[in-house]
Amino acid sequence: MNKKEAFFKNLSKEKMEKLQSHFRLFLDKKTEDLDADARSIVYLAWLWKNGLVTKGQNGFYEFDEHTAGVSLSDYEDINFAETTYMPGSYNLESLYIQYNLERIIAIL
């Protein structure tokens, strides 16, 4: 079991319900479970909460893939509102802002 799967397996039902409620604000449909993108965003919030997301030398936020147990490229295709993608940014800061990771971090 990878780190991301283990994280979700150990997430309480109460926290999962709060997270589902949070994501209903961003999705067009009512959801009973988090889709793959939402799960990646929640895991990113957990990485951020635990100090694993840092600003790299290029000025963009990043994390060590080995320590995190996921790839930075997993975050390249998640929808975000900005129309310009900056190569090497992995969208992490844009995702933080758009999906209100501060609130997700508080839930976690």
C-alpha positions in Angstrom: 0.0 0.0 0.0 1.5 3.4 -1.0 1.5 6.4 1.3 -1.4 8.1 -0.3 -3.6 5.0 0.0 -2.6 4.5 3.6 -3.5 8.2 4.3 -7.0 7.7 3.0 -7.4 4.3 4.7 -6.7 6.0 8.1 -8.8 9.1 7.5 -11.8 9.1 9.8 -15.4 9.0 8.5 -16.1 12.4 10.1 -13.2 14.1 8.3 -14.1 12.4 5.0 -17.6 13.8 5.3 -16.3 17.3 5.9 -14.0 17.0 2.9 -16.8 15.8 0.7 -18.8 18.8 1.8 -15.9 21.1 1.0 -15.6 19.7 -2.5 -19.3 20.1 -3.2 -18.6 23.8 -3.4 -16.3 23.2 -6.4 -18.1 20.4 -8.2 -21.2 20.7 -10.4 -22.8 17.6 -9.0 -23.5 16.1 -5.6 -20.8 13.6 -4.7 -20.8 10.8 -2.2 -17.1 10.1 -2.6 -14.0 12.1 -3.6 -12.9 11.7 -7.2 -9.2 11.1 -8.1 -8.5 14.8 -8.5 -10.1 15.7 -5.2 -8.2 12.9 -3.4 -4.9 14.3 -4.9 -5.8 17.8 -3.7 -6.6 16.5 -0.2 -3.3 14.6 -0.1 -1.5 17.7 -1.2 -3.1 19.6 1.7 -1.8 16.9 4.0 1.7 17.2 2.5 1.5 21.0 3.0 0.3 20.7 6.5 3.2 18.4 7.4 5.8 20.8 5.9 6.6 18.6 2.9 5.7 21.2 0.3 8.4 23.8 0.0 9.4 26.6 -2.3 12.1 25.4 -4.7 15.0 27.3 -6.2 12.8 28.1 -9.3 10.4 30.0 -7.0 7.6 27.4 -7.4 6.2 25.1 -4.7 7.3 21.5 -4.9 7.8 18.4 -2.7 10.2 15.5 -2.7 8.4 12.8 -4.6 10.1 9.9 -2.8 9.2 11.3 0.7 5.7 12.2 -0.4 5.0 8.9 -2.1 3.4 10.6 -5.2 4.7 12.3 -8.3 4.7 16.0 -8.9 3.4 15.3 -12.4 0.2 13.9 -10.8 -0.8 17.6 -10.2 -0.2 18.9 -13.7 -3.6 17.9 -15.2 -5.9 18.9 -12.3 -8.2 21.7 -13.4 -7.5 25.2 -12.0 -8.9 28.6 -12.9 -5.8 30.3 -14.3 -5.4 30.2 -18.0 -1.6 30.2 -18.0 0.4 27.2 -17.0 3.9 27.9 -16.0 6.2 24.9 -16.8 7.8 23.6 -13.7 5.1 25.0 -11.4 3.1 21.8 -11.1 0.1 24.1 -10.3 0.6 23.6 -6.6 0.2 27.2 -5.6 -2.8 27.7 -7.9 -4.4 24.5 -6.5 -3.8 25.8 -2.9 -5.6 29.0 -3.7 -8.5 27.7 -5.9 -9.4 24.7 -3.7 -8.9 26.6 -0.4 -6.3 24.2 0.9 -6.2 26.3 4.1 -9.6 25.0 4.9 -8.8 21.4 4.0 -5.7 21.6 6.2 -7.9 22.8 9.1 -10.1 19.7 8.5 -7.2 17.4 8.5 
